[in-house]
C-alpha cells in the first residue's frame, strides 16, 4: 500500500466535503471553495470526520494515483481551512515592488517596469520598508495556483549566483560562486 495514500485525512470543523457523480470532489471552508476531478477507479469514503481514499487493485497506475489524489484532497482541505502563504524577496540595488489591487508593478533593473496581474483568487501584499528588502506576500487557498504564480514572478529575475541579485523565496538558500580572480 502507498504510505501516503492510505493515511486518513481528518476533516477540521467548518470544512464540508462533497463527492458528486463522476468523482468530482468539492471542498468548502471559511477561505473559499475548491474542486478536483478524481480518477473514477478510486473510491472516497467519508465517515466520523475522516476521509479515506482507497484503490481497487495493486496495479502500478492505481498505486501511483492513490497517493497523488490523497495529497491533492489534503491540500484542498488545508487550503480552505487555513490557507497558504508564499513570501518572495527582491534583492538588488534599485529593485522595487508596488501593487494596485491585484496588479503588481516590479522595477527589476530592466529599461521598463514589469507589470503582472495576480489572479482574483489570490491576495497580494507588498512591503517596502527602509533598511529591508522589498517583499511580496501571496495568500490564497489553492496551493497549485499560488505556487505557479510565485514561480512566474520569480522567473522575471531569477537570483544569479555571483551577487545574489534577483527575486527569491524567503529562506531560499543560494549556491554562490566565487567569480573571476585577477591574474598577476
CORKA-V432584 format. One record per run of one state. SS is the DSSP state (H for helix, E for strand, L for the rest). FROM is the first residue (numbers start at 1). LEN is the number of residues. Records with the same first field share a line. If there is no record, write none. Layout:
# CORKA-V432584
SS=FROM-LEN / FROM-LEN
This chain:
# CORKA-V432584
L=1-8 / 11-5 / 21-3 / 30-2 / 38-5 / 48-2 / 55-5 / 82-2 / 92-4 / 101-2 / 108-6 / 118-5 / 128-7 / 141-2 / 156-2 / 159-7 / 170-15
E=9-2 / 16-5 / 24-6 / 32-6 / 43-5 / 50-5 / 84-8 / 96-5 / 103-5 / 114-4 / 123-5 / 135-6 / 158-1 / 166-4
H=60-22 / 143-13
